[in-house]
Amino acid sequence: MNFIIKVYQKPGRILPDESIDALARDIREIAGDCFHALPHYQAIVGTRSALSDKLITLARDKNGTPQGFCSMVFLDIEDVGRILHLGLTCVRPEARGKRLTHLLVKKALTEYLLKQNPFGKIWISNCAGVLSSLGNVAMHFEQVFPSPFYTNCPGATHLKIARAINDRFRQEMYVRPDAVLDEETFVFQGSVKDTVFHKEKNDLAYHHRKNGLNRFYANMMNFEQGDEVLQVGYFRMVSVVKYILRQHRMKQLNRQQEHPALGL
């Protein structure tokens, strides 16, 4: 299945009413295939205001049918600047398994980086209890904390972003007001308990294809209480090369976990 992907930067600020309504309709149509009940959250809300701080990619198939979207949120953080929260990605069941999630995120970030700062980097955040989402961020971005590829303690910028999210941007993350952020692990305890985003640990539909990543993140969370992991890292053009190196490292980790006697 081939996709045509269009990028919208802060569409709520520039599009006419007709176009806002059409974009919102497409987003809600896709989300309706992904949630048993649509949450009042993010781009799904569909108002001009809800679409005014977003970086959105929308994918259509060759017939023009909307198949997936990614909606990122611009966050302005003191002493860091503007970062992108990776936010919400929905792909219709019939379009899954075709790397559409990866294409949606890559298209948004690449176009934004080329326009804003092609030789620099963009700090990003991700908050999820979905193992596939956490694994993809660990693989595709740099200095992601927490991840098996960045074994240092969180740096000063990681902490500034995490604390700002904890204090000011919980609503943008769909994090419950009573959730607790562990600053040592970046785990939001009880973040999505009893919400549409609460996932089961053994639901294979939400697992990453690389088991080593599943084990790393699953061991950090208490799924029954609705924990999520907050990831912070950055993206730049050279990140694509580093992704290839991480693929090799992931194979080594899997071999080591499956055959510990080899001492890899």
C-alpha positions as a Python dict, from the first residue, in 0.01 Angstrom:
ca = {
    (1, 'M'): (0, 0, 0),
    (2, 'N'): (144, 335, -108),
    (3, 'F'): (69, 648, 91),
    (4, 'I'): (55, 1019, 15),
    (5, 'I'): (155, 1213, 327),
    (6, 'K'): (79, 1581, 381),
    (7, 'V'): (231, 1798, 655),
    (8, 'Y'): (34, 2066, 841),
    (9, 'Q'): (224, 2306, 1069),
    (10, 'K'): (-8, 2484, 1316),
    (11, 'P'): (-306, 2441, 1080),
    (12, 'G'): (-545, 2602, 1328),
    (13, 'R'): (-369, 2935, 1276),
    (14, 'I'): (-370, 2944, 898),
    (15, 'L'): (-638, 2722, 739),
    (16, 'P'): (-986, 2848, 651),
    (17, 'D'): (-1286, 2703, 833),
    (18, 'E'): (-1369, 2456, 556),
    (19, 'S'): (-1021, 2308, 560),
    (20, 'I'): (-1016, 2290, 941),
    (21, 'D'): (-1344, 2098, 937),
    (22, 'A'): (-1217, 1858, 669),
    (23, 'L'): (-889, 1791, 853),
    (24, 'A'): (-1072, 1736, 1182),
    (25, 'R'): (-1316, 1499, 1012),
    (26, 'D'): (-1032, 1290, 867),
    (27, 'I'): (-853, 1274, 1203),
    (28, 'R'): (-1165, 1167, 1390),
    (29, 'E'): (-1249, 910, 1124),
    (30, 'I'): (-907, 745, 1163),
    (31, 'A'): (-917, 769, 1543),
    (32, 'G'): (-1260, 606, 1542),
    (33, 'D'): (-1097, 288, 1410),
    (34, 'C'): (-834, 297, 1686),
    (35, 'F'): (-1037, 371, 2003),
    (36, 'H'): (-1355, 210, 2132),
    (37, 'A'): (-1449, 559, 2256),
    (38, 'L'): (-1291, 878, 2127),
    (39, 'P'): (-1101, 1063, 2401),
    (40, 'H'): (-1145, 1441, 2430),
    (41, 'Y'): (-777, 1484, 2361),
    (42, 'Q'): (-528, 1648, 2131),
    (43, 'A'): (-609, 1686, 1759),
    (44, 'I'): (-911, 1456, 1798),
    (45, 'V'): (-1094, 1750, 1958),
    (46, 'G'): (-1085, 1906, 1610),
    (47, 'T'): (-1134, 2272, 1700),
    (48, 'R'): (-925, 2555, 1558),
    (49, 'S'): (-770, 2605, 1901),
    (50, 'A'): (-683, 2235, 1934),
    (51, 'L'): (-508, 2244, 1595),
    (52, 'S'): (-315, 2569, 1655),
    (53, 'D'): (-13, 2425, 1840),
    (54, 'K'): (25, 2103, 1642),
    (55, 'L'): (254, 1960, 1376),
    (56, 'I'): (37, 1710, 1190),
    (57, 'T'): (101, 1456, 917),
    (58, 'L'): (-194, 1287, 746),
    (59, 'A'): (-158, 984, 520),
    (60, 'R'): (-399, 884, 244),
    (61, 'D'): (-398, 577, 23),
    (62, 'K'): (-407, 596, -357),
    (63, 'N'): (-787, 630, -345),
    (64, 'G'): (-765, 933, -118),
    (65, 'T'): (-895, 750, 190),
    (66, 'P'): (-731, 875, 514),
    (67, 'Q'): (-533, 589, 670),
    (68, 'G'): (-326, 741, 949),
    (69, 'F'): (-214, 1059, 1120),
    (70, 'C'): (50, 1181, 1361),
    (71, 'S'): (-19, 1487, 1574),
    (72, 'M'): (278, 1641, 1758),
    (73, 'V'): (256, 1930, 2003),
    (74, 'F'): (487, 2232, 2022),
    (75, 'L'): (597, 2296, 2381),
    (76, 'D'): (791, 2608, 2484),
    (77, 'I'): (1019, 2528, 2777),
    (78, 'E'): (1222, 2784, 2967),
    (79, 'D'): (1601, 2759, 2913),
    (80, 'V'): (1548, 2493, 2644),
    (81, 'G'): (1332, 2654, 2378),
    (82, 'R'): (1070, 2494, 2159),
    (83, 'I'): (1050, 2115, 2171),
    (84, 'L'): (817, 1868, 2001),
    (85, 'H'): (608, 1623, 2197),
    (86, 'L'): (555, 1327, 1964),
    (87, 'G'): (200, 1311, 2087),
    (88, 'L'): (-62, 1097, 1920),
    (89, 'T'): (-31, 860, 1624),
    (90, 'C'): (-322, 657, 1490),
    (91, 'V'): (-314, 411, 1200),
    (92, 'R'): (-616, 220, 1072),
    (93, 'P'): (-597, -158, 1122),
    (94, 'E'): (-580, -229, 747),
    (95, 'A'): (-276, -1, 711),
    (96, 'R'): (-74, -144, 999),
    (97, 'G'): (240, -347, 946),
    (98, 'K'): (348, -119, 660),
    (99, 'R'): (575, 115, 861),
    (100, 'L'): (320, 396, 833),
    (101, 'T'): (380, 515, 1190),
    (102, 'H'): (750, 552, 1110),
    (103, 'L'): (675, 734, 783),
    (104, 'L'): (436, 979, 950),
    (105, 'V'): (682, 1073, 1223),
    (106, 'K'): (982, 1089, 989),
    (107, 'K'): (800, 1311, 737),
    (108, 'A'): (694, 1559, 1007),
    (109, 'L'): (1032, 1583, 1174),
    (110, 'T'): (1238, 1597, 854),
    (111, 'E'): (1033, 1877, 698),
    (112, 'Y'): (1026, 2074, 1022),
    (113, 'L'): (1401, 2035, 1076),
    (114, 'L'): (1485, 2135, 717),
    (115, 'K'): (1277, 2452, 749),
    (116, 'Q'): (1379, 2553, 1101),
    (117, 'N'): (1734, 2436, 1169),
    (118, 'P'): (1876, 2187, 915),
    (119, 'F'): (2218, 2170, 1084),
    (120, 'G'): (2086, 2165, 1439),
    (121, 'K'): (1869, 1936, 1648),
    (122, 'I'): (1515, 1921, 1781),
    (123, 'W'): (1449, 1807, 2136),
    (124, 'I'): (1153, 1570, 2157),
    (125, 'S'): (946, 1401, 2424),
    (126, 'N'): (724, 1094, 2423),
    (127, 'C'): (498, 960, 2696),
    (128, 'A'): (359, 611, 2652),
    (129, 'G'): (277, 277, 2803),
    (130, 'V'): (282, 117, 2458),
    (131, 'L'): (597, -91, 2417),
    (132, 'S'): (612, -47, 2038),
    (133, 'S'): (601, 333, 2074),
    (134, 'L'): (873, 336, 2340),
    (135, 'G'): (1091, 101, 2137),
    (136, 'N'): (1057, 307, 1820),
    (137, 'V'): (1160, 627, 1997),
    (138, 'A'): (1461, 452, 2152),
    (139, 'M'): (1568, 327, 1810),
    (140, 'H'): (1513, 639, 1602),
    (141, 'F'): (1622, 926, 1826),
    (142, 'E'): (1945, 1022, 2002),
    (143, 'Q'): (2037, 1037, 2371),
    (144, 'V'): (1691, 914, 2462),
    (145, 'F'): (1642, 874, 2835),
    (146, 'P'): (1543, 618, 2936),
    (147, 'S'): (1658, 370, 2674),
    (148, 'P'): (1898, 73, 2653),
    (149, 'F'): (2123, 282, 2426),
    (150, 'Y'): (2174, 572, 2668),
    (151, 'T'): (2291, 434, 2999),
    (152, 'N'): (2387, 768, 3160),
    (153, 'C'): (2174, 944, 3416),
    (154, 'P'): (1941, 1205, 3264),
    (155, 'G'): (2129, 1520, 3168),
    (156, 'A'): (2039, 1875, 3265),
    (157, 'T'): (1826, 1927, 2953),
    (158, 'H'): (1646, 1595, 3001),
    (159, 'L'): (1554, 1700, 3354),
    (160, 'K'): (1442, 2050, 3256),
    (161, 'I'): (1208, 1908, 2993),
    (162, 'A'): (1074, 1634, 3223),
    (163, 'R'): (1010, 1878, 3507),
    (164, 'A'): (837, 2128, 3278),
    (165, 'I'): (612, 1851, 3144),
    (166, 'N'): (536, 1734, 3496),
    (167, 'D'): (453, 2086, 3615),
    (168, 'R'): (288, 2248, 3311),
    (169, 'F'): (206, 2010, 3028),
    (170, 'R'): (28, 1711, 3179),
    (171, 'Q'): (-288, 1786, 2985),
    (172, 'E'): (-96, 1774, 2654),
    (173, 'M'): (26, 1425, 2753),
    (174, 'Y'): (-310, 1294, 2883),
    (175, 'V'): (-140, 1238, 3219),
    (176, 'R'): (-371, 1211, 3521),
    (177, 'P'): (-341, 1492, 3778),
    (178, 'D'): (-264, 1240, 4055),
    (179, 'A'): (13, 1061, 3862),
    (180, 'V'): (362, 1079, 4015),
    (181, 'L'): (679, 1131, 3809),
    (182, 'D'): (984, 938, 3928),
    (183, 'E'): (1273, 1166, 3825),
    (184, 'E'): (1527, 883, 3845),
    (185, 'T'): (1347, 655, 3600),
    (186, 'F'): (1117, 902, 3416),
    (187, 'V'): (818, 677, 3487),
    (188, 'F'): (481, 845, 3539),
    (189, 'Q'): (320, 619, 3799),
    (190, 'G'): (-55, 579, 3747),
    (191, 'S'): (-47, 805, 3442),
    (192, 'V'): (-335, 653, 3241),
    (193, 'K'): (-507, 420, 3486),
    (194, 'D'): (-863, 336, 3373),
    (195, 'T'): (-841, 551, 3059),
    (196, 'V'): (-856, 452, 2690),
    (197, 'F'): (-474, 457, 2688),
    (198, 'H'): (-439, 196, 2965),
    (199, 'K'): (-273, -110, 2805),
    (200, 'E'): (-224, -469, 2916),
    (201, 'K'): (133, -595, 2953),
    (202, 'N'): (70, -912, 2753),
    (203, 'D'): (-126, -757, 2466),
    (204, 'L'): (102, -848, 2176),
    (205, 'A'): (-68, -597, 1948),
    (206, 'Y'): (125, -323, 2130),
    (207, 'H'): (463, -498, 2149),
    (208, 'H'): (772, -394, 1956),
    (209, 'R'): (909, -640, 1701),
    (210, 'K'): (1239, -643, 1893),
    (211, 'N'): (1192, -841, 2213),
    (212, 'G'): (1489, -682, 2386),
    (213, 'L'): (1315, -345, 2377),
    (214, 'N'): (992, -497, 2507),
    (215, 'R'): (1175, -645, 2805),
    (216, 'F'): (1363, -324, 2883),
    (217, 'Y'): (1051, -106, 2902),
    (218, 'A'): (811, -366, 3041),
    (219, 'N'): (1041, -411, 3340),
    (220, 'M'): (1016, -38, 3417),
    (221, 'M'): (637, -16, 3443),
    (222, 'N'): (355, -145, 3657),
    (223, 'F'): (93, -204, 3389),
    (224, 'E'): (-187, -273, 3636),
    (225, 'Q'): (-160, 75, 3785),
    (226, 'G'): (-140, 240, 3442),
    (227, 'D'): (224, 353, 3437),
    (228, 'E'): (382, 525, 3138),
    (229, 'V'): (743, 605, 3051),
    (230, 'L'): (838, 964, 2968),
    (231, 'Q'): (1117, 965, 2709),
    (232, 'V'): (1329, 1269, 2626),
    (233, 'G'): (1585, 1287, 2346),
    (234, 'Y'): (1658, 1473, 2025),
    (235, 'F'): (1654, 1436, 1647),
    (236, 'R'): (1895, 1563, 1380),
    (237, 'M'): (1981, 1455, 1028),
    (238, 'V'): (2260, 1225, 1138),
    (239, 'S'): (2006, 1038, 1355),
    (240, 'V'): (1927, 819, 1054),
    (241, 'V'): (2285, 688, 1047),
    (242, 'K'): (2282, 627, 1420),
    (243, 'Y'): (1957, 432, 1382),
    (244, 'I'): (2139, 181, 1162),
    (245, 'L'): (2411, 141, 1428),
    (246, 'R'): (2142, 89, 1693),
    (247, 'Q'): (1990, -189, 1483),
    (248, 'H'): (2323, -371, 1504),
    (249, 'R'): (2348, -308, 1879),
    (250, 'M'): (1993, -441, 1926),
    (251, 'K'): (2088, -769, 1760),
    (252, 'Q'): (2376, -803, 2006),
    (253, 'L'): (2147, -733, 2303),
    (254, 'N'): (1896, -994, 2185),
    (255, 'R'): (2170, -1254, 2145),
    (256, 'Q'): (2307, -1175, 2489),
    (257, 'Q'): (1964, -1207, 2652),
    (258, 'E'): (1886, -1532, 2471),
    (259, 'H'): (2234, -1686, 2523),
    (260, 'P'): (2389, -1525, 2835),
    (261, 'A'): (2666, -1785, 2841),
    (262, 'L'): (2815, -1628, 2530),
    (263, 'G'): (2908, -1318, 2731),
    (264, 'L'): (2853, -1079, 2440),
}
